[in-house]
């Protein structure tokens, strides 16, 4: 009898173990073939949860504005040619209706509906999409959609660059933009005014983190200037304070509106000593450096924007 009972228990244990082994094995058997693109990647790795409305055509080289609420995205269209490189920059406008906590997605869609590039972002870590060698000539789409919250007012800049022609031995390669960027022309027109008109926001000059459109983080639109806690942070030019409070990923943030459509941003401050509406003179104290918001250590995240568009501060600081 004991032999029968032992045999029965052994058989039951074997069957239970086999069933458990099968359950553990099922997920690995369900994994996609590594040589194939998983369907969720091909369809977009940032889930679309909102309808998309087509709003119009975008002209390369000029920035276009739109507004995103919580419930719908927008699609812009443009004509592209095979072999071109498409670069899409995007920025939001904190202090002008954009929620500093909102997140959004930016996508480049091929004429046949295929996803060519996609990136998520926020006010602090902006999406930035660059796709070399567009596959065909035709009408492409640029989608922007909310992921969480209401991103509010945004701006887009599309740059199309033609492929380089075959090189002659000894020649210098060159890449020509398809369309001269009117925004860049406008910035260039006031560059002489800006240079010599701004000063550094801190007595330090060392870059402690990312630079403008750093290759390691292309969505970064400012300079991470080295700082110690409570280092004095000053305004780079005369202006009026338009934002002086908690700015989400920016931490304690001050925005100063200057003349000629310039704005400067000072983020991660440990304390703010100015208020909205206050007039400030060049070199006047705005607050102390810190590590508030999305920050891994004391530093100043500094931005310059012309007509809303982020520009490389290194070009305009003395």
LOFI-563657 format. One line per field, with one value per atom (N, C-alpha, C): atom name; x, y, z. Coordinates in steps of 0.05 Angstrom, whole numbers, plus 5000, padded with zeros to 4 digits. Example, Ala and Ser with C-alpha at 12.3 -4.5 7.8 and 13.67 -1.06 7.14 Angstrom:
residues 2
name <- (N/CA/C/N/CA/C)
east <- (5264/5246/5264/5257/5273/5258)
north <- (4886/4910/4934/4955/4979/5001)
up <- (5156/5156/5156/5142/5143/5157)
***
This chain:
residues 318
name <- (N/CA/C/N/CA/C/N/CA/C/N/CA/C/N/CA/C/N/CA/C/N/CA/C/N/CA/C/N/CA/C/N/CA/C/N/CA/C/N/CA/C/N/CA/C/N/CA/C/N/CA/C/N/CA/C/N/CA/C/N/CA/C/N/CA/C/N/CA/C/N/CA/C/N/CA/C/N/CA/C/N/CA/C/N/CA/C/N/CA/C/N/CA/C/N/CA/C/N/CA/C/N/CA/C/N/CA/C/N/CA/C/N/CA/C/N/CA/C/N/CA/C/N/CA/C/N/CA/C/N/CA/C/N/CA/C/N/CA/C/N/CA/C/N/CA/C/N/CA/C/N/CA/C/N/CA/C/N/CA/C/N/CA/C/N/CA/C/N/CA/C/N/CA/C/N/CA/C/N/CA/C/N/CA/C/N/CA/C/N/CA/C/N/CA/C/N/CA/C/N/CA/C/N/CA/C/N/CA/C/N/CA/C/N/CA/C/N/CA/C/N/CA/C/N/CA/C/N/CA/C/N/CA/C/N/CA/C/N/CA/C/N/CA/C/N/CA/C/N/CA/C/N/CA/C/N/CA/C/N/CA/C/N/CA/C/N/CA/C/N/CA/C/N/CA/C/N/CA/C/N/CA/C/N/CA/C/N/CA/C/N/CA/C/N/CA/C/N/CA/C/N/CA/C/N/CA/C/N/CA/C/N/CA/C/N/CA/C/N/CA/C/N/CA/C/N/CA/C/N/CA/C/N/CA/C/N/CA/C/N/CA/C/N/CA/C/N/CA/C/N/CA/C/N/CA/C/N/CA/C/N/CA/C/N/CA/C/N/CA/C/N/CA/C/N/CA/C/N/CA/C/N/CA/C/N/CA/C/N/CA/C/N/CA/C/N/CA/C/N/CA/C/N/CA/C/N/CA/C/N/CA/C/N/CA/C/N/CA/C/N/CA/C/N/CA/C/N/CA/C/N/CA/C/N/CA/C/N/CA/C/N/CA/C/N/CA/C/N/CA/C/N/CA/C/N/CA/C/N/CA/C/N/CA/C/N/CA/C/N/CA/C/N/CA/C/N/CA/C/N/CA/C/N/CA/C/N/CA/C/N/CA/C/N/CA/C/N/CA/C/N/CA/C/N/CA/C/N/CA/C/N/CA/C/N/CA/C/N/CA/C/N/CA/C/N/CA/C/N/CA/C/N/CA/C/N/CA/C/N/CA/C/N/CA/C/N/CA/C/N/CA/C/N/CA/C/N/CA/C/N/CA/C/N/CA/C/N/CA/C/N/CA/C/N/CA/C/N/CA/C/N/CA/C/N/CA/C/N/CA/C/N/CA/C/N/CA/C/N/CA/C/N/CA/C/N/CA/C/N/CA/C/N/CA/C/N/CA/C/N/CA/C/N/CA/C/N/CA/C/N/CA/C/N/CA/C/N/CA/C/N/CA/C/N/CA/C/N/CA/C/N/CA/C/N/CA/C/N/CA/C/N/CA/C/N/CA/C/N/CA/C/N/CA/C/N/CA/C/N/CA/C/N/CA/C/N/CA/C/N/CA/C/N/CA/C/N/CA/C/N/CA/C/N/CA/C/N/CA/C/N/CA/C/N/CA/C/N/CA/C/N/CA/C/N/CA/C/N/CA/C/N/CA/C/N/CA/C/N/CA/C/N/CA/C/N/CA/C/N/CA/C/N/CA/C/N/CA/C/N/CA/C/N/CA/C/N/CA/C/N/CA/C/N/CA/C/N/CA/C/N/CA/C/N/CA/C/N/CA/C/N/CA/C/N/CA/C/N/CA/C/N/CA/C/N/CA/C/N/CA/C/N/CA/C/N/CA/C/N/CA/C/N/CA/C/N/CA/C/N/CA/C/N/CA/C/N/CA/C/N/CA/C/N/CA/C/N/CA/C/N/CA/C/N/CA/C/N/CA/C/N/CA/C/N/CA/C/N/CA/C/N/CA/C/N/CA/C/N/CA/C/N/CA/C/N/CA/C/N/CA/C/N/CA/C/N/CA/C/N/CA/C/N/CA/C/N/CA/C/N/CA/C/N/CA/C/N/CA/C/N/CA/C/N/CA/C/N/CA/C/N/CA/C/N/CA/C/N/CA/C/N/CA/C/N/CA/C/N/CA/C/N/CA/C/N/CA/C/N/CA/C/N/CA/C/N/CA/C/N/CA/C/N/CA/C/N/CA/C/N/CA/C/N/CA/C/N/CA/C/N/CA/C/N/CA/C/N/CA/C/N/CA/C/N/CA/C/N/CA/C/N/CA/C/N/CA/C/N/CA/C/N/CA/C/N/CA/C/N/CA/C/N/CA/C/N/CA/C/N/CA/C/N/CA/C/N/CA/C/N/CA/C/N/CA/C/N/CA/C/N/CA/C/N/CA/C/N/CA/C/N/CA/C/N/CA/C/N/CA/C/N/CA/C/N/CA/C/N/CA/C/N/CA/C/N/CA/C/N/CA/C/N/CA/C/N/CA/C/N/CA/C)
east <- (5016/5000/5017/5039/5057/5070/5076/5089/5070/5044/5024/5021/5019/5016/5040/5064/5089/5089/5082/5081/5061/5038/5017/5027/5040/5050/5072/5089/5110/5098/5078/5065/5052/5039/5025/5046/5068/5089/5101/5105/5116/5098/5071/5052/5050/5051/5050/5075/5098/5123/5123/5112/5112/5094/5071/5052/5065/5079/5093/5115/5130/5151/5139/5116/5104/5095/5084/5076/5100/5122/5146/5157/5154/5165/5149/5123/5106/5114/5122/5130/5153/5174/5197/5189/5170/5161/5146/5134/5118/5135/5161/5177/5179/5180/5182/5209/5210/5235/5253/5278/5296/5300/5297/5302/5278/5255/5231/5226/5214/5207/5181/5181/5156/5134/5110/5087/5083/5087/5082/5103/5127/5147/5140/5132/5125/5101/5083/5059/5064/5087/5092/5095/5119/5123/5110/5102/5087/5057/5042/5014/4998/4984/4966/4940/4934/4909/4889/4896/4879/4876/4854/4851/4871/4878/4896/4882/4884/4871/4892/4888/4906/4901/4922/4918/4929/4947/4957/4985/4996/5023/5043/5067/5089/5111/5122/5143/5170/5188/5215/5229/5241/5256/5241/5215/5199/5185/5183/5170/5141/5125/5096/5086/5065/5054/5028/5024/4999/4993/4971/4963/4952/4962/4954/4939/4915/4901/4906/4889/4892/4880/4863/4846/4851/4869/4873/4901/4911/4937/4933/4955/4954/4975/4968/4986/4991/5016/5025/5035/5034/5043/5065/5082/5102/5110/5121/5130/5160/5167/5195/5204/5231/5243/5260/5262/5279/5308/5320/5348/5352/5331/5334/5336/5348/5348/5328/5310/5290/5297/5298/5303/5279/5267/5244/5251/5251/5254/5227/5224/5199/5204/5188/5191/5163/5161/5137/5141/5120/5122/5112/5128/5120/5115/5094/5087/5069/5063/5045/5023/5016/4994/5002/5028/5037/5040/5030/5034/5062/5076/5104/5107/5085/5086/5077/5067/5056/5078/5070/5088/5074/5090/5079/5097/5087/5102/5104/5126/5132/5138/5125/5129/5133/5148/5151/5139/5119/5104/5110/5116/5121/5095/5097/5073/5055/5068/5052/5042/5046/5037/5056/5080/5100/5112/5119/5132/5162/5172/5201/5217/5205/5219/5199/5206/5187/5203/5194/5207/5187/5189/5173/5188/5174/5188/5170/5181/5167/5178/5169/5180/5210/5219/5247/5264/5253/5268/5251/5257/5240/5245/5224/5228/5243/5260/5277/5280/5270/5271/5287/5307/5322/5322/5314/5312/5328/5351/5366/5354/5358/5350/5320/5303/5275/5271/5253/5252/5242/5222/5210/5202/5195/5184/5154/5143/5115/5108/5084/5073/5078/5094/5100/5083/5081/5066/5083/5078/5091/5068/5068/5048/5058/5042/5047/5022/5025/5002/5009/4989/4994/4997/5014/5016/5003/5010/4997/4994/4972/4969/4963/4963/4958/4983/4998/5023/5019/4995/4990/5004/5012/5023/5051/5055/5081/5089/5115/5126/5141/5140/5154/5172/5195/5213/5223/5217/5225/5248/5270/5292/5296/5297/5302/5329/5346/5373/5377/5387/5392/5417/5417/5440/5464/5488/5512/5516/5525/5531/5557/5562/5587/5611/5630/5654/5674/5686/5709/5734/5752/5776/5789/5793/5806/5786/5761/5741/5731/5721/5709/5679/5669/5641/5624/5600/5582/5554/5537/5509/5493/5475/5460/5431/5421/5393/5376/5353/5334/5322/5315/5303/5318/5326/5339/5319/5329/5311/5306/5282/5275/5280/5275/5280/5309/5327/5355/5364/5352/5358/5352/5328/5320/5339/5347/5366/5393/5402/5426/5425/5401/5398/5402/5396/5399/5423/5439/5462/5481/5486/5504/5494/5468/5456/5458/5453/5454/5482/5502/5529/5538/5548/5555/5532/5508/5485/5479/5489/5484/5510/5507/5529/5524/5544/5539/5522/5505/5487/5501/5526/5540/5570/5584/5613/5628/5615/5628/5624/5641/5639/5640/5647/5650/5622/5622/5598/5600/5580/5582/5565/5548/5531/5528/5503/5497/5499/5506/5507/5481/5480/5456/5455/5433/5429/5453/5461/5484/5479/5499/5495/5485/5491/5482/5453/5443/5415/5406/5399/5393/5369/5352/5330/5337/5362/5370/5374/5360/5360/5373/5392/5406/5434/5447/5473/5471/5484/5486/5512/5510/5533/5540/5565/5574/5567/5560/5553/5555/5559/5557/5531/5521/5497/5499/5478/5475/5493/5507/5521/5501/5509/5490/5485/5459/5451/5438/5448/5439/5427/5412/5400/5420/5418/5439/5435/5411/5406/5382/5377/5354/5328/5308/5283/5262/5241/5219/5215/5211/5207/5179/5176/5150/5142/5161/5156/5176/5166/5184/5170/5171/5159/5169/5156/5163/5156/5175/5171/5174/5164/5165/5194/5202/5229/5250/5243/5261/5267/5251/5253/5245/5257/5252/5262/5244/5251/5244/5262/5257/5260/5240/5241/5241/5259/5261/5256/5237/5231/5249/5265/5282/5270/5282/5273/5279/5267/5273/5266/5245/5235/5254/5271/5289/5278/5282/5276/5300/5304/5325/5312/5322/5312/5334/5327/5346/5333/5343/5329/5345/5331/5342/5351/5341/5349/5341/5358/5351/5331/5333/5314/5311/5287/5281/5277/5290/5288/5275/5262/5247/5219/5201/5173/5164/5142/5131/5124/5131/5125/5148/5168/5190/5209/5217/5237/5265/5282/5309/5330/5352/5374/5395/5410/5431/5449/5454/5471/5457/5430/5415/5409/5410/5406/5378/5376/5351/5346/5368/5366/5392/5391/5415/5415/5438/5440/5432/5421/5413/5411/5394/5391/5362/5343/5315/5305/5283/5272/5288/5289/5304/5333/5347/5375/5389/5414/5429/5451/5452/5472/5470/5482/5480/5491/5475/5484/5462/5467/5448/5441/5416/5407/5398/5412/5407/5399/5378/5369/5366/5370/5363/5343/5322/5303/5298/5297/5291/5265/5246/5219/5208/5214/5205/5223/5240/5257/5283/5289/5314/5338/5358/5383/5406/5429/5453/5464/5462/5473/5502/5518/5546/5551/5532/5536/5532/5516/5508/5521/5533/5546/5574/5585/5612/5633)
north <- (4976/5000/5025/5024/5048/5052/5030/5033/5047/5039/5052/5081/5088/5116/5132/5121/5136/5141/5120/5123/5144/5145/5164/5193/5196/5223/5232/5214/5221/5229/5214/5221/5248/5254/5280/5303/5298/5319/5324/5302/5305/5322/5315/5329/5359/5365/5392/5408/5394/5407/5412/5394/5398/5421/5423/5445/5472/5472/5497/5505/5485/5490/5501/5490/5500/5529/5536/5564/5583/5575/5592/5594/5573/5573/5589/5591/5604/5633/5650/5677/5677/5660/5660/5649/5630/5621/5642/5662/5682/5706/5707/5730/5731/5755/5757/5749/5742/5735/5760/5758/5781/5795/5781/5793/5809/5807/5822/5846/5867/5890/5884/5885/5880/5898/5888/5904/5930/5930/5954/5976/5968/5987/5999/5981/5991/6010/6006/6022/6047/6049/6072/6063/6068/6057/6075/6099/6116/6113/6101/6094/6119/6118/6140/6136/6155/6153/6175/6192/6215/6216/6227/6231/6252/6250/6269/6285/6311/6329/6342/6341/6354/6384/6400/6429/6445/6434/6450/6441/6457/6452/6469/6458/6472/6477/6501/6508/6505/6490/6486/6513/6516/6540/6560/6557/6576/6561/6574/6559/6565/6545/6546/6540/6553/6550/6535/6520/6506/6504/6492/6489/6461/6448/6421/6421/6411/6406/6378/6368/6341/6319/6327/6307/6302/6317/6314/6322/6309/6317/6331/6340/6355/6343/6344/6335/6357/6363/6381/6365/6377/6363/6379/6365/6379/6360/6372/6356/6351/6326/6318/6303/6301/6287/6264/6243/6220/6229/6220/6226/6250/6266/6289/6280/6298/6294/6313/6303/6320/6322/6347/6352/6369/6359/6373/6381/6407/6418/6427/6425/6432/6445/6465/6477/6486/6487/6496/6523/6535/6562/6564/6556/6559/6588/6594/6621/6633/6617/6626/6605/6590/6571/6542/6536/6508/6498/6475/6463/6452/6460/6452/6422/6409/6380/6363/6375/6360/6345/6322/6307/6304/6301/6299/6282/6275/6259/6273/6269/6281/6258/6257/6235/6246/6231/6237/6213/6218/6197/6198/6175/6173/6175/6180/6182/6157/6133/6109/6103/6121/6118/6105/6097/6084/6105/6096/6113/6114/6138/6141/6149/6164/6174/6183/6179/6186/6190/6211/6216/6229/6222/6234/6257/6276/6298/6313/6335/6353/6381/6399/6427/6426/6409/6409/6391/6368/6350/6349/6367/6370/6348/6339/6319/6332/6316/6325/6301/6304/6281/6289/6272/6275/6249/6249/6225/6230/6217/6220/6203/6212/6197/6190/6210/6204/6184/6165/6142/6149/6167/6172/6202/6211/6237/6235/6255/6254/6272/6268/6284/6270/6282/6271/6285/6272/6283/6286/6308/6312/6313/6293/6291/6301/6316/6323/6316/6303/6294/6294/6299/6298/6269/6265/6239/6241/6262/6268/6298/6307/6336/6351/6378/6395/6411/6402/6416/6446/6454/6482/6492/6516/6528/6517/6509/6498/6511/6507/6516/6493/6492/6471/6485/6473/6483/6458/6458/6436/6446/6430/6436/6412/6417/6396/6402/6381/6384/6364/6373/6355/6339/6315/6298/6311/6305/6316/6304/6320/6309/6292/6275/6259/6277/6269/6285/6283/6305/6305/6301/6284/6279/6305/6308/6333/6355/6351/6373/6371/6394/6395/6389/6370/6364/6387/6390/6411/6400/6409/6402/6428/6432/6456/6452/6470/6469/6472/6458/6461/6489/6499/6525/6541/6566/6582/6587/6583/6586/6615/6624/6652/6658/6638/6642/6647/6632/6635/6662/6671/6697/6719/6716/6736/6737/6713/6712/6725/6718/6730/6760/6771/6799/6814/6801/6815/6804/6787/6775/6796/6816/6837/6852/6856/6869/6852/6826/6808/6805/6802/6799/6826/6826/6851/6862/6852/6861/6843/6818/6799/6796/6789/6780/6752/6739/6712/6714/6694/6695/6688/6680/6671/6679/6680/6686/6663/6639/6615/6613/6599/6595/6565/6548/6519/6506/6488/6473/6447/6442/6418/6395/6400/6378/6380/6381/6382/6410/6411/6436/6437/6457/6461/6439/6425/6402/6383/6377/6359/6333/6322/6296/6274/6276/6256/6261/6284/6291/6314/6307/6328/6346/6337/6354/6375/6376/6395/6422/6443/6468/6491/6484/6505/6496/6511/6504/6497/6476/6469/6481/6504/6519/6510/6504/6494/6515/6506/6524/6509/6524/6514/6524/6511/6520/6549/6564/6593/6611/6601/6620/6641/6666/6687/6683/6683/6682/6709/6721/6748/6748/6769/6771/6780/6768/6773/6800/6813/6838/6851/6876/6890/6876/6876/6863/6864/6848/6846/6816/6809/6782/6774/6752/6742/6716/6702/6677/6675/6668/6666/6647/6621/6602/6574/6554/6526/6520/6508/6503/6474/6455/6427/6417/6405/6395/6417/6442/6464/6470/6459/6467/6496/6511/6540/6554/6567/6578/6608/6623/6651/6655/6669/6676/6707/6718/6747/6754/6772/6782/6807/6805/6827/6841/6863/6876/6859/6867/6854/6824/6816/6788/6768/6776/6757/6749/6724/6715/6699/6700/6684/6668/6643/6624/6616/6615/6608/6587/6562/6540/6527/6511/6496/6513/6538/6556/6545/6550/6542/6562/6587/6607/6629/6640/6662/6688/6709/6734/6757/6750/6769/6759/6776/6769/6777/6765/6771/6800/6812/6841/6859/6849/6865/6872/6897/6905/6900/6888/6882/6894/6902/6912/6891/6894/6874/6871/6845/6840/6839/6844/6844/6816/6811/6785/6774/6749/6735/6714/6702/6681/6667/6645/6629/6603/6594/6569/6546/6525/6502/6477/6459/6433/6424/6442/6436/6425/6410/6399/6375/6371/6348/6355/6350/6358/6337/6331/6312/6325/6351/6366/6395/6412/6441/6450/6465/6477/6496/6512/6530/6520/6514/6508/6535/6544/6571/6569/6583/6583/6612/6615/6640/6632/6648/6643/6670/6668/6691/6685/6703/6699/6671/6663/6637/6614/6616/6594/6592/6569/6566/6569/6584/6587/6580/6575/6567/6591/6591/6614/6620/6599/6604/6624/6626/6644/6673/6678/6705/6715/6697/6706/6715/6736/6745/6725)
up <- (5000/5000/5000/5017/5018/4991/4978/4951/4932/4933/4915/4921/4948/4956/4947/4951/4943/4914/4898/4869/4860/4873/4866/4872/4896/4903/4884/4876/4857/4830/4821/4795/4797/4819/4822/4823/4837/4838/4810/4795/4768/4751/4752/4735/4743/4769/4778/4769/4772/4764/4734/4718/4689/4682/4696/4690/4697/4720/4728/4709/4700/4681/4655/4647/4622/4625/4649/4653/4653/4665/4664/4636/4620/4593/4573/4578/4559/4551/4570/4562/4543/4548/4530/4503/4501/4475/4460/4475/4462/4453/4460/4451/4421/4409/4380/4370/4345/4332/4333/4343/4345/4318/4296/4270/4261/4275/4267/4286/4275/4292/4306/4333/4347/4338/4336/4326/4341/4368/4382/4376/4367/4359/4332/4314/4287/4288/4307/4309/4326/4339/4356/4385/4397/4424/4445/4437/4456/4448/4465/4459/4452/4430/4423/4438/4455/4470/4463/4443/4436/4406/4397/4368/4358/4332/4319/4299/4300/4281/4263/4236/4217/4217/4222/4225/4202/4185/4163/4154/4136/4125/4141/4143/4156/4136/4135/4116/4129/4117/4128/4133/4156/4162/4178/4181/4196/4219/4242/4264/4264/4272/4272/4300/4308/4335/4335/4356/4360/4390/4397/4425/4430/4450/4457/4484/4484/4509/4519/4535/4546/4529/4510/4497/4467/4454/4425/4417/4396/4385/4358/4347/4322/4302/4276/4256/4235/4231/4210/4186/4162/4138/4124/4109/4093/4070/4049/4026/4029/4027/4029/4005/4001/3979/3989/3973/3981/3985/4007/4012/4031/4035/4052/4082/4098/4127/4139/4155/4168/4198/4207/4236/4246/4268/4280/4309/4313/4340/4351/4377/4389/4416/4423/4449/4459/4486/4499/4511/4522/4531/4560/4580/4608/4614/4629/4634/4613/4592/4571/4566/4586/4583/4584/4582/4582/4611/4617/4643/4645/4666/4669/4675/4683/4689/4666/4644/4622/4607/4595/4577/4550/4529/4502/4485/4461/4442/4415/4402/4375/4356/4333/4314/4286/4270/4241/4226/4209/4196/4166/4154/4125/4109/4083/4066/4067/4072/4073/4102/4120/4147/4166/4156/4174/4193/4216/4236/4231/4226/4220/4245/4262/4286/4307/4332/4354/4380/4395/4420/4439/4465/4485/4498/4511/4523/4542/4552/4571/4567/4583/4581/4586/4604/4611/4592/4585/4566/4541/4523/4499/4479/4465/4443/4420/4407/4385/4366/4342/4323/4298/4292/4267/4252/4227/4211/4185/4181/4156/4134/4110/4086/4086/4082/4078/4056/4059/4041/4013/4011/3985/3983/3959/3956/3962/3976/3982/4006/4016/4038/4065/4082/4108/4129/4152/4175/4199/4214/4240/4261/4279/4299/4326/4339/4367/4383/4406/4421/4451/4468/4496/4506/4525/4539/4566/4581/4606/4608/4620/4624/4598/4600/4578/4571/4550/4543/4537/4527/4522/4496/4495/4471/4465/4440/4432/4405/4399/4373/4360/4334/4318/4298/4293/4272/4257/4231/4213/4195/4194/4176/4158/4132/4112/4100/4099/4089/4067/4043/4021/4026/4014/4017/4002/4012/3999/3972/3952/3926/3928/3907/3907/3910/3926/3930/3908/3901/3883/3901/3893/3910/3918/3944/3955/3961/3954/3958/3987/3997/4023/4022/4037/4036/4046/4035/4044/4042/4061/4061/4062/4042/4040/4049/4066/4073/4049/4048/4026/4026/4050/4052/4073/4067/4087/4110/4134/4157/4163/4159/4165/4195/4212/4240/4245/4231/4235/4224/4202/4190/4210/4223/4243/4266/4275/4297/4289/4264/4255/4253/4246/4243/4269/4292/4317/4333/4320/4335/4344/4327/4335/4359/4361/4384/4408/4405/4428/4439/4421/4429/4440/4464/4477/4493/4488/4503/4527/4526/4548/4564/4589/4605/4616/4627/4638/4663/4668/4691/4717/4716/4739/4736/4758/4756/4745/4744/4733/4703/4690/4661/4653/4672/4667/4662/4642/4636/4652/4669/4687/4676/4657/4647/4617/4608/4580/4568/4542/4528/4511/4493/4476/4455/4454/4435/4437/4462/4467/4452/4438/4425/4443/4469/4488/4496/4491/4498/4480/4454/4435/4443/4460/4469/4489/4498/4518/4504/4513/4499/4514/4531/4546/4553/4572/4582/4612/4620/4648/4659/4672/4682/4710/4715/4741/4763/4786/4808/4834/4856/4883/4895/4915/4928/4936/4929/4936/4921/4900/4882/4872/4871/4861/4831/4824/4796/4788/4767/4760/4732/4726/4699/4679/4655/4635/4620/4624/4611/4625/4620/4631/4621/4638/4630/4652/4647/4666/4672/4698/4706/4698/4683/4674/4687/4701/4714/4737/4761/4784/4804/4799/4817/4810/4822/4816/4787/4773/4744/4737/4754/4747/4746/4723/4720/4723/4717/4720/4750/4768/4796/4799/4817/4820/4795/4781/4754/4753/4741/4735/4705/4693/4665/4664/4648/4645/4616/4611/4584/4578/4557/4549/4524/4516/4492/4467/4444/4419/4419/4434/4433/4445/4464/4477/4504/4512/4539/4550/4576/4589/4611/4615/4634/4654/4679/4701/4718/4717/4730/4752/4769/4791/4815/4816/4837/4865/4885/4912/4924/4915/4925/4904/4902/4883/4899/4890/4906/4889/4867/4851/4848/4837/4834/4806/4797/4770/4768/4746/4741/4749/4764/4773/4751/4748/4729/4741/4725/4735/4716/4727/4711/4707/4685/4679/4704/4711/4734/4761/4761/4786/4795/4821/4832/4828/4818/4815/4836/4846/4865/4870/4884/4889/4875/4865/4851/4869/4858/4874/4858/4867/4854/4855/4852/4853/4826/4826/4801/4792/4766/4755/4754/4775/4778/4795/4788/4803/4820/4820/4835/4830/4846/4843/4815/4801/4776/4767/4747/4735/4707/4702/4674/4663/4642/4631/4602/4594/4566/4556/4530/4516/4494/4491/4470/4455/4428/4412/4397/4400/4388/4396/4420/4431/4424/4405/4396/4412/4424/4439/4420/4429/4413/4431/4419/4434/4450/4476/4491/4486/4480/4475/4453/4434/4411/4420/4441/4448/4474/4489/4514/4507/4521/4515/4523)
***
